[in-house]
Amino acid sequence: EKDIILKVSTGAGKTTIANMLTQYATSLNIQCEIVHFVHNNLLYRALLYLGYYNFDLPRKLIYKRSREHSARERVRKTSFIKAFLRFFDSYVQYIFYRVINRDKLIIFDRYFYDYLVSFEYLNIRWRSFFNKFVPNVDNKFLFVSTPSVSYRRKPERVKAFFERFRNRHIFIITKK
């Protein structure tokens, strides 16, 4: 496999490292593509197009709404169907990028592992079903930060998520 996965810990600096790695690969005449796994999917793009996300709002308000949404989603018990659609959407994205960029180095900023941890946080029933469908990639880099650093870098998330699932992220990713 030529792909690289940068994984674990929201706020650990994966995007920054992915950009640096891309610059370095380009300087070596290696064609590469960064795939921001969560933000390139069809559902996210459709919601952007429909105006669901409004980035013209003040940052504090965007963060507040994001935290409220995360807390509501956990309390309301996200359905297996909704989780399946998110996972399937990303699988389509994965296949698309593998086919379109088959001669390039693909750097995945985030990956299916993030869903596995989020699905556990959201207490989605039958979440172990998804483990079987995560494509393996040989080149993986594990980035870890403390929950307080992650929350400082990504205040739009719920702090409890970072505190509760740092070790779970590490366990899931090192197991794969």
VOTI-969055 format. One record per atom (N, C-alpha, C): x, y, z; residue in three letters; residue number from 1. Coordinates in nm, 2 decimals. Example, Ala and Ser with C-alpha at 12.3 -4.5 7.8 and 13.67 -1.06 7.14 Angstrom:
BEGIN
      u      v      w residu num
   1.32  -0.57   0.78    Ala   1
   1.23  -0.45   0.78    Ala   1
   1.32  -0.33   0.78    Ala   1
   1.28  -0.22   0.71    Ser   2
   1.37  -0.11   0.71    Ser   2
   1.29   0.00   0.79    Ser   2
//
This chain:
BEGIN
      u      v      w residu num
   0.08  -0.12   0.00    Glu   1
   0.00   0.00   0.00    Glu   1
   0.09   0.12   0.00    Glu   1
   0.05   0.22  -0.08    Lys   2
   0.12   0.35  -0.08    Lys   2
   0.05   0.45   0.01    Lys   2
  -0.06   0.42   0.07    Asp   3
  -0.13   0.52   0.14    Asp   3
  -0.07   0.54   0.28    Asp   3
  -0.10   0.66   0.34    Ile   4
  -0.06   0.69   0.47    Ile   4
  -0.18   0.73   0.55    Ile   4
  -0.19   0.69   0.67    Ile   5
  -0.30   0.73   0.76    Ile   5
  -0.24   0.81   0.88    Ile   5
  -0.29   0.93   0.90    Leu   6
  -0.26   1.00   1.02    Leu   6
  -0.38   0.99   1.11    Leu   6
  -0.36   0.94   1.23    Lys   7
  -0.48   0.90   1.31    Lys   7
  -0.46   0.94   1.45    Lys   7
  -0.57   0.94   1.52    Val   8
  -0.59   0.96   1.66    Val   8
  -0.59   1.10   1.71    Val   8
  -0.66   1.13   1.81    Ser   9
  -0.67   1.25   1.89    Ser   9
  -0.70   1.37   1.80    Ser   9
  -0.82   1.41   1.80    Thr  10
  -0.86   1.54   1.75    Thr  10
  -0.78   1.65   1.82    Thr  10
  -0.72   1.73   1.74    Gly  11
  -0.64   1.84   1.80    Gly  11
  -0.49   1.80   1.82    Gly  11
  -0.45   1.69   1.77    Ala  12
  -0.31   1.64   1.79    Ala  12
  -0.22   1.70   1.68    Ala  12
  -0.27   1.76   1.58    Gly  13
  -0.19   1.82   1.48    Gly  13
  -0.18   1.74   1.35    Gly  13
  -0.27   1.65   1.32    Lys  14
  -0.27   1.57   1.20    Lys  14
  -0.28   1.65   1.08    Lys  14
  -0.36   1.75   1.07    Thr  15
  -0.38   1.83   0.95    Thr  15
  -0.25   1.90   0.92    Thr  15
  -0.19   1.96   1.02    Thr  16
  -0.07   2.03   1.00    Thr  16
   0.04   1.94   0.95    Thr  16
   0.05   1.82   1.01    Ile  17
   0.15   1.72   0.96    Ile  17
   0.12   1.68   0.82    Ile  17
   0.00   1.65   0.79    Ala  18
  -0.04   1.61   0.66    Ala  18
   0.00   1.72   0.55    Ala  18
  -0.02   1.84   0.58    Asn  19
   0.02   1.95   0.49    Asn  19
   0.17   1.95   0.48    Asn  19
   0.24   1.94   0.59    Met  20
   0.39   1.94   0.58    Met  20
   0.44   1.82   0.50    Met  20
   0.38   1.70   0.52    Leu  21
   0.42   1.58   0.45    Leu  21
   0.39   1.59   0.30    Leu  21
   0.28   1.66   0.26    Thr  22
   0.25   1.68   0.12    Thr  22
   0.35   1.77   0.06    Thr  22
   0.39   1.88   0.13    Gln  23
   0.49   1.97   0.08    Gln  23
   0.62   1.89   0.06    Gln  23
   0.66   1.81   0.15    Tyr  24
   0.79   1.73   0.14    Tyr  24
   0.78   1.64   0.02    Tyr  24
   0.67   1.56   0.01    Ala  25
   0.65   1.47  -0.10    Ala  25
   0.66   1.54  -0.23    Ala  25
   0.59   1.65  -0.24    Thr  26
   0.60   1.73  -0.37    Thr  26
   0.74   1.77  -0.40    Thr  26
   0.82   1.81  -0.30    Ser  27
   0.95   1.85  -0.33    Ser  27
   1.04   1.74  -0.38    Ser  27
   0.99   1.61  -0.35    Leu  28
   1.06   1.49  -0.40    Leu  28
   1.00   1.44  -0.53    Leu  28
   0.91   1.52  -0.59    Asn  29
   0.84   1.49  -0.71    Asn  29
   0.75   1.36  -0.69    Asn  29
   0.70   1.35  -0.57    Ile  30
   0.60   1.24  -0.55    Ile  30
   0.46   1.30  -0.55    Ile  30
   0.38   1.25  -0.64    Gln  31
   0.24   1.30  -0.65    Gln  31
   0.16   1.25  -0.53    Gln  31
   0.09   1.34  -0.47    Cys  32
   0.01   1.30  -0.35    Cys  32
  -0.11   1.37  -0.34    Cys  32
  -0.20   1.32  -0.26    Glu  33
  -0.33   1.38  -0.24    Glu  33
  -0.37   1.37  -0.09    Glu  33
  -0.41   1.48  -0.03    Ile  34
  -0.46   1.47   0.11    Ile  34
  -0.61   1.45   0.10    Ile  34
  -0.66   1.35   0.18    Val  35
  -0.80   1.33   0.19    Val  35
  -0.84   1.36   0.33    Val  35
  -0.91   1.47   0.35    His  36
  -0.97   1.50   0.48    His  36
  -1.09   1.42   0.50    His  36
  -1.07   1.30   0.56    Phe  37
  -1.17   1.19   0.55    Phe  37
  -1.31   1.23   0.59    Phe  37
  -1.33   1.30   0.70    Val  38
  -1.46   1.34   0.74    Val  38
  -1.52   1.45   0.66    Val  38
  -1.44   1.55   0.61    His  39
  -1.50   1.66   0.55    His  39
  -1.51   1.66   0.40    His  39
  -1.47   1.54   0.34    Asn  40
  -1.49   1.53   0.19    Asn  40
  -1.61   1.44   0.16    Asn  40
  -1.68   1.39   0.26    Asn  41
  -1.79   1.30   0.22    Asn  41
  -1.91   1.37   0.16    Asn  41
  -1.99   1.29   0.10    Leu  42
  -2.11   1.34   0.03    Leu  42
  -2.21   1.41   0.12    Leu  42
  -2.23   1.35   0.23    Leu  43
  -2.33   1.41   0.33    Leu  43
  -2.29   1.55   0.37    Leu  43
  -2.16   1.56   0.41    Tyr  44
  -2.11   1.69   0.45    Tyr  44
  -2.12   1.80   0.34    Tyr  44
  -2.08   1.76   0.22    Arg  45
  -2.09   1.85   0.11    Arg  45
  -2.24   1.89   0.08    Arg  45
  -2.33   1.79   0.09    Ala  46
  -2.47   1.82   0.06    Ala  46
  -2.52   1.92   0.17    Ala  46
  -2.48   1.90   0.30    Leu  47
  -2.53   1.99   0.40    Leu  47
  -2.47   2.13   0.38    Leu  47
  -2.34   2.14   0.34    Leu  48
  -2.28   2.27   0.31    Leu  48
  -2.36   2.34   0.20    Leu  48
  -2.39   2.27   0.09    Tyr  49
  -2.46   2.32  -0.02    Tyr  49
  -2.60   2.37   0.02    Tyr  49
  -2.67   2.30   0.11    Leu  50
  -2.80   2.33   0.15    Leu  50
  -2.80   2.44   0.26    Leu  50
  -2.68   2.49   0.30    Gly  51
  -2.68   2.59   0.40    Gly  51
  -2.69   2.55   0.54    Gly  51
  -2.68   2.42   0.57    Tyr  52
  -2.69   2.37   0.70    Tyr  52
  -2.58   2.42   0.79    Tyr  52
  -2.46   2.43   0.73    Tyr  53
  -2.35   2.49   0.81    Tyr  53
  -2.33   2.64   0.76    Tyr  53
  -2.32   2.73   0.86    Asn  54
  -2.31   2.87   0.83    Asn  54
  -2.17   2.91   0.89    Asn  54
  -2.07   2.93   0.81    Phe  55
  -1.94   2.96   0.86    Phe  55
  -1.92   3.11   0.87    Phe  55
  -2.02   3.19   0.84    Asp  56
  -2.02   3.33   0.86    Asp  56
  -2.05   3.38   1.00    Asp  56
  -2.09   3.29   1.08    Leu  57
  -2.12   3.32   1.22    Leu  57
  -1.99   3.34   1.30    Leu  57
  -2.00   3.41   1.41    Pro  58
  -1.88   3.42   1.50    Pro  58
  -1.84   3.28   1.55    Pro  58
  -1.71   3.26   1.56    Arg  59
  -1.65   3.13   1.59    Arg  59
  -1.70   3.08   1.72    Arg  59
  -1.72   3.16   1.82    Lys  60
  -1.77   3.11   1.95    Lys  60
  -1.91   3.05   1.94    Lys  60
  -1.99   3.11   1.85    Leu  61
  -2.13   3.06   1.83    Leu  61
  -2.12   2.93   1.75    Leu  61
  -2.03   2.92   1.65    Ile  62
  -2.02   2.79   1.58    Ile  62
  -1.98   2.68   1.68    Ile  62
  -1.88   2.71   1.77    Tyr  63
  -1.83   2.62   1.87    Tyr  63
  -1.95   2.58   1.96    Tyr  63
  -2.02   2.67   2.01    Lys  64
  -2.13   2.65   2.10    Lys  64
  -2.24   2.55   2.03    Lys  64
  -2.27   2.58   1.91    Arg  65
  -2.37   2.50   1.84    Arg  65
  -2.31   2.36   1.82    Arg  65
  -2.19   2.35   1.78    Ser  66
  -2.13   2.22   1.76    Ser  66
  -2.13   2.14   1.89    Ser  66
  -2.09   2.20   2.00    Arg  67
  -2.10   2.13   2.13    Arg  67
  -2.24   2.08   2.17    Arg  67
  -2.33   2.17   2.14    Glu  68
  -2.47   2.14   2.17    Glu  68
  -2.52   2.02   2.09    Glu  68
  -2.48   2.03   1.96    His  69
  -2.52   1.92   1.87    His  69
  -2.46   1.78   1.92    His  69
  -2.33   1.79   1.95    Ser  70
  -2.27   1.67   2.00    Ser  70
  -2.33   1.61   2.12    Ser  70
  -2.37   1.70   2.22    Ala  71
  -2.43   1.65   2.34    Ala  71
  -2.57   1.60   2.31    Ala  71
  -2.65   1.67   2.22    Arg  72
  -2.78   1.62   2.19    Arg  72
  -2.77   1.48   2.12    Arg  72
  -2.68   1.47   2.03    Glu  73
  -2.66   1.34   1.96    Glu  73
  -2.64   1.22   2.05    Glu  73
  -2.56   1.25   2.15    Arg  74
  -2.53   1.14   2.25    Arg  74
  -2.65   1.11   2.33    Arg  74
  -2.73   1.21   2.38    Val  75
  -2.85   1.19   2.46    Val  75
  -2.96   1.12   2.38    Val  75
  -2.97   1.16   2.25    Arg  76
  -3.08   1.11   2.17    Arg  76
  -3.06   0.97   2.11    Arg  76
  -2.94   0.92   2.14    Lys  77
  -2.90   0.79   2.09    Lys  77
  -2.91   0.78   1.93    Lys  77
  -2.80   0.82   1.87    Thr  78
  -2.80   0.81   1.73    Thr  78
  -2.83   0.67   1.68    Thr  78
  -2.91   0.66   1.58    Ser  79
  -2.95   0.53   1.53    Ser  79
  -2.84   0.45   1.45    Ser  79
  -2.85   0.32   1.45    Phe  80
  -2.76   0.24   1.37    Phe  80
  -2.77   0.28   1.22    Phe  80
  -2.89   0.31   1.18    Ile  81
  -2.91   0.35   1.04    Ile  81
  -2.83   0.47   1.00    Ile  81
  -2.84   0.57   1.09    Lys  82
  -2.76   0.70   1.07    Lys  82
  -2.61   0.67   1.07    Lys  82
  -2.57   0.59   1.16    Ala  83
  -2.43   0.55   1.17    Ala  83
  -2.39   0.48   1.04    Ala  83
  -2.47   0.39   1.00    Phe  84
  -2.44   0.31   0.88    Phe  84
  -2.43   0.40   0.76    Phe  84
  -2.52   0.50   0.75    Leu  85
  -2.51   0.59   0.63    Leu  85
  -2.38   0.68   0.64    Leu  85
  -2.34   0.72   0.76    Arg  86
  -2.21   0.79   0.77    Arg  86
  -2.10   0.71   0.72    Arg  86
  -2.10   0.58   0.77    Phe  87
  -1.99   0.49   0.74    Phe  87
  -1.99   0.46   0.59    Phe  87
  -2.10   0.43   0.54    Phe  88
  -2.12   0.40   0.40    Phe  88
  -2.07   0.52   0.31    Phe  88
  -2.11   0.63   0.35    Asp  89
  -2.08   0.76   0.27    Asp  89
  -1.92   0.77   0.27    Asp  89
  -1.86   0.74   0.38    Ser  90
  -1.71   0.75   0.38    Ser  90
  -1.65   0.63   0.31    Ser  90
  -1.71   0.52   0.30    Tyr  91
  -1.66   0.41   0.22    Tyr  91
  -1.66   0.44   0.08    Tyr  91
  -1.77   0.50   0.03    Val  92
  -1.78   0.55  -0.11    Val  92
  -1.67   0.65  -0.13    Val  92
  -1.64   0.74  -0.04    Gln  93
  -1.53   0.84  -0.05    Gln  93
  -1.40   0.76  -0.06    Gln  93
  -1.38   0.67   0.02    Tyr  94
  -1.25   0.59   0.02    Tyr  94
  -1.23   0.52  -0.11    Tyr  94
  -1.33   0.46  -0.17    Ile  95
  -1.32   0.39  -0.30    Ile  95
  -1.29   0.49  -0.41    Ile  95
  -1.37   0.60  -0.40    Phe  96
  -1.35   0.71  -0.50    Phe  96
  -1.20   0.75  -0.50    Phe  96
  -1.15   0.79  -0.39    Tyr  97
  -1.01   0.84  -0.38    Tyr  97
  -0.91   0.73  -0.42    Tyr  97
  -0.94   0.61  -0.39    Arg  98
  -0.84   0.50  -0.43    Arg  98
  -0.84   0.48  -0.58    Arg  98
  -0.96   0.49  -0.64    Val  99
  -0.97   0.47  -0.79    Val  99
  -0.91   0.60  -0.86    Val  99
  -0.95   0.71  -0.82    Ile 100
  -0.91   0.84  -0.89    Ile 100
  -0.76   0.87  -0.87    Ile 100
  -0.71   0.83  -0.76    Asn 101
  -0.57   0.86  -0.73    Asn 101
  -0.48   0.74  -0.72    Asn 101
  -0.51   0.64  -0.80    Arg 102
  -0.43   0.51  -0.78    Arg 102
  -0.28   0.52  -0.80    Arg 102
  -0.24   0.63  -0.87    Asp 103
  -0.09   0.64  -0.90    Asp 103
  -0.03   0.75  -0.80    Asp 103
  -0.11   0.79  -0.70    Lys 104
  -0.06   0.89  -0.61    Lys 104
  -0.05   0.84  -0.47    Lys 104
   0.03   0.90  -0.39    Leu 105
   0.04   0.87  -0.25    Leu 105
  -0.08   0.94  -0.19    Leu 105
  -0.17   0.87  -0.12    Ile 106
  -0.29   0.93  -0.05    Ile 106
  -0.26   0.94   0.09    Ile 106
  -0.28   1.06   0.15    Ile 107
  -0.26   1.08   0.29    Ile 107
  -0.40   1.11   0.35    Ile 107
  -0.44   1.01   0.43    Phe 108
  -0.57   1.02   0.49    Phe 108
  -0.56   1.10   0.63    Phe 108
  -0.62   1.22   0.63    Asp 109
  -0.63   1.29   0.75    Asp 109
  -0.76   1.25   0.82    Asp 109
  -0.75   1.16   0.91    Arg 110
  -0.86   1.09   0.97    Arg 110
  -0.89   0.97   0.89    Arg 110
  -0.97   0.88   0.95    Tyr 111
  -0.99   0.75   0.88    Tyr 111
  -1.11   0.69   0.95    Tyr 111
  -1.14   0.57   0.91    Phe 112
  -1.26   0.50   0.97    Phe 112
  -1.25   0.48   1.12    Phe 112
  -1.13   0.48   1.17    Tyr 113
  -1.11   0.46   1.32    Tyr 113
  -1.19   0.57   1.39    Tyr 113
  -1.19   0.69   1.34    Asp 114
  -1.26   0.80   1.41    Asp 114
  -1.41   0.77   1.42    Asp 114
  -1.46   0.70   1.32    Tyr 115
  -1.60   0.66   1.34    Tyr 115
  -1.62   0.55   1.45    Tyr 115
  -1.53   0.46   1.45    Leu 116
  -1.54   0.35   1.55    Leu 116
  -1.55   0.41   1.69    Leu 116
  -1.46   0.51   1.72    Val 117
  -1.46   0.57   1.85    Val 117
  -1.58   0.66   1.87    Val 117
  -1.62   0.74   1.77    Ser 118
  -1.74   0.82   1.78    Ser 118
  -1.87   0.73   1.80    Ser 118
  -1.87   0.62   1.73    Phe 119
  -1.99   0.54   1.75    Phe 119
  -2.00   0.48   1.89    Phe 119
  -1.88   0.45   1.95    Glu 120
  -1.88   0.41   2.09    Glu 120
  -1.93   0.52   2.18    Glu 120
  -1.87   0.64   2.16    Tyr 121
  -1.91   0.75   2.24    Tyr 121
  -2.06   0.78   2.23    Tyr 121
  -2.12   0.76   2.11    Leu 122
  -2.26   0.78   2.09    Leu 122
  -2.35   0.66   2.13    Leu 122
  -2.28   0.56   2.17    Asn 123
  -2.35   0.43   2.22    Asn 123
  -2.44   0.37   2.11    Asn 123
  -2.39   0.37   1.99    Ile 124
  -2.46   0.31   1.88    Ile 124
  -2.47   0.16   1.89    Ile 124
  -2.59   0.11   1.88    Arg 125
  -2.60  -0.04   1.89    Arg 125
  -2.54  -0.11   1.77    Arg 125
  -2.49  -0.23   1.80    Trp 126
  -2.42  -0.31   1.70    Trp 126
  -2.30  -0.25   1.63    Trp 126
  -2.24  -0.16   1.70    Arg 127
  -2.12  -0.08   1.64    Arg 127
  -2.01  -0.17   1.60    Arg 127
  -2.00  -0.29   1.66    Ser 128
  -1.89  -0.38   1.63    Ser 128
  -1.90  -0.43   1.48    Ser 128
  -2.02  -0.42   1.42    Phe 129
  -2.04  -0.46   1.28    Phe 129
  -1.95  -0.38   1.19    Phe 129
  -1.91  -0.26   1.22    Phe 130
  -1.83  -0.18   1.13    Phe 130
  -1.69  -0.22   1.13    Phe 130
  -1.64  -0.28   1.24    Asn 131
  -1.50  -0.32   1.25    Asn 131
  -1.45  -0.40   1.13    Asn 131
  -1.54  -0.49   1.08    Lys 132
  -1.50  -0.58   0.97    Lys 132
  -1.48  -0.51   0.84    Lys 132
  -1.53  -0.39   0.83    Phe 133
  -1.52  -0.32   0.70    Phe 133
  -1.42  -0.21   0.69    Phe 133
  -1.33  -0.20   0.79    Val 134
  -1.23  -0.10   0.79    Val 134
  -1.11  -0.15   0.70    Val 134
  -1.09  -0.08   0.59    Pro 135
  -0.97  -0.13   0.50    Pro 135
  -0.84  -0.11   0.58    Pro 135
  -0.76  -0.20   0.57    Asn 136
  -0.63  -0.19   0.63    Asn 136
  -0.53  -0.12   0.54    Asn 136
  -0.44  -0.04   0.60    Val 137
  -0.34   0.04   0.53    Val 137
  -0.21   0.01   0.61    Val 137
  -0.10  -0.01   0.54    Asp 138
   0.02  -0.05   0.60    Asp 138
   0.09   0.07   0.67    Asp 138
   0.09   0.19   0.61    Asn 139
   0.16   0.30   0.67    Asn 139
   0.07   0.39   0.76    Asn 139
   0.08   0.37   0.89    Lys 140
   0.00   0.44   0.98    Lys 140
   0.09   0.52   1.08    Lys 140
   0.05   0.64   1.11    Phe 141
   0.12   0.72   1.21    Phe 141
   0.02   0.76   1.32    Phe 141
   0.06   0.73   1.44    Leu 142
  -0.03   0.76   1.55    Leu 142
   0.01   0.89   1.62    Leu 142
  -0.08   0.98   1.63    Phe 143
  -0.06   1.11   1.69    Phe 143
  -0.15   1.12   1.81    Phe 143
  -0.09   1.15   1.93    Val 144
  -0.16   1.15   2.05    Val 144
  -0.14   1.28   2.12    Val 144
  -0.24   1.34   2.18    Ser 145
  -0.22   1.45   2.27    Ser 145
  -0.31   1.43   2.39    Ser 145
  -0.28   1.51   2.49    Thr 146
  -0.36   1.50   2.61    Thr 146
  -0.50   1.55   2.59    Thr 146
  -0.60   1.51   2.67    Pro 147
  -0.73   1.57   2.65    Pro 147
  -0.74   1.72   2.66    Pro 147
  -0.66   1.77   2.75    Ser 148
  -0.67   1.92   2.77    Ser 148
  -0.61   1.99   2.65    Ser 148
  -0.50   1.94   2.59    Val 149
  -0.45   2.00   2.47    Val 149
  -0.54   1.99   2.35    Val 149
  -0.60   1.87   2.34    Ser 150
  -0.70   1.85   2.23    Ser 150
  -0.82   1.95   2.24    Ser 150
  -0.87   1.96   2.36    Tyr 151
  -0.98   2.05   2.38    Tyr 151
  -0.94   2.20   2.35    Tyr 151
  -0.82   2.23   2.39    Arg 152
  -0.78   2.37   2.37    Arg 152
  -0.77   2.40   2.22    Arg 152
  -0.72   2.30   2.14    Arg 153
  -0.71   2.31   2.00    Arg 153
  -0.84   2.30   1.93    Arg 153
  -0.93   2.22   1.98    Lys 154
  -1.06   2.20   1.92    Lys 154
  -1.18   2.22   2.01    Lys 154
  -1.20   2.35   2.05    Pro 155
  -1.30   2.38   2.16    Pro 155
  -1.45   2.36   2.11    Pro 155
  -1.46   2.33   1.98    Glu 156
  -1.60   2.31   1.93    Glu 156
  -1.65   2.17   1.97    Glu 156
  -1.56   2.08   2.01    Arg 157
  -1.60   1.95   2.06    Arg 157
  -1.64   1.95   2.20    Arg 157
  -1.70   1.85   2.25    Val 158
  -1.74   1.83   2.39    Val 158
  -1.61   1.78   2.47    Val 158
  -1.58   1.85   2.57    Lys 159
  -1.45   1.81   2.65    Lys 159
  -1.46   1.67   2.70    Lys 159
  -1.58   1.62   2.74    Ala 160
  -1.59   1.49   2.79    Ala 160
  -1.55   1.38   2.69    Ala 160
  -1.56   1.41   2.56    Phe 161
  -1.52   1.32   2.45    Phe 161
  -1.37   1.30   2.46    Phe 161
  -1.29   1.40   2.47    Phe 162
  -1.15   1.39   2.48    Phe 162
  -1.10   1.32   2.60    Phe 162
  -1.17   1.35   2.71    Glu 163
  -1.13   1.29   2.84    Glu 163
  -1.16   1.14   2.84    Glu 163
  -1.28   1.10   2.79    Arg 164
  -1.32   0.96   2.80    Arg 164
  -1.26   0.87   2.69    Arg 164
  -1.23   0.92   2.58    Phe 165
  -1.19   0.84   2.47    Phe 165
  -1.05   0.84   2.42    Phe 165
  -0.96   0.91   2.48    Arg 166
  -0.82   0.92   2.44    Arg 166
  -0.77   0.78   2.44    Arg 166
  -0.78   0.70   2.55    Asn 167
  -0.73   0.57   2.55    Asn 167
  -0.80   0.47   2.46    Asn 167
  -0.93   0.50   2.44    Arg 168
  -1.01   0.41   2.35    Arg 168
  -0.96   0.43   2.20    Arg 168
  -0.93   0.55   2.17    His 169
  -0.87   0.58   2.03    His 169
  -0.74   0.50   2.02    His 169
  -0.65   0.51   2.12    Ile 170
  -0.52   0.44   2.11    Ile 170
  -0.55   0.29   2.10    Ile 170
  -0.64   0.23   2.18    Phe 171
  -0.66   0.09   2.17    Phe 171
  -0.71   0.05   2.04    Phe 171
  -0.81   0.11   1.98    Ile 172
  -0.87   0.08   1.85    Ile 172
  -0.77   0.08   1.74    Ile 172
  -0.69   0.19   1.74    Ile 173
  -0.60   0.21   1.63    Ile 173
  -0.48   0.11   1.64    Ile 173
  -0.43   0.09   1.76    Thr 174
  -0.31   0.00   1.76    Thr 174
  -0.36  -0.15   1.74    Thr 174
  -0.48  -0.18   1.77    Lys 175
  -0.53  -0.31   1.74    Lys 175
  -0.55  -0.34   1.59    Lys 175
  -0.58  -0.24   1.51    Lys 176
  -0.60  -0.26   1.37    Lys 176
  -0.47  -0.28   1.29    Lys 176
//
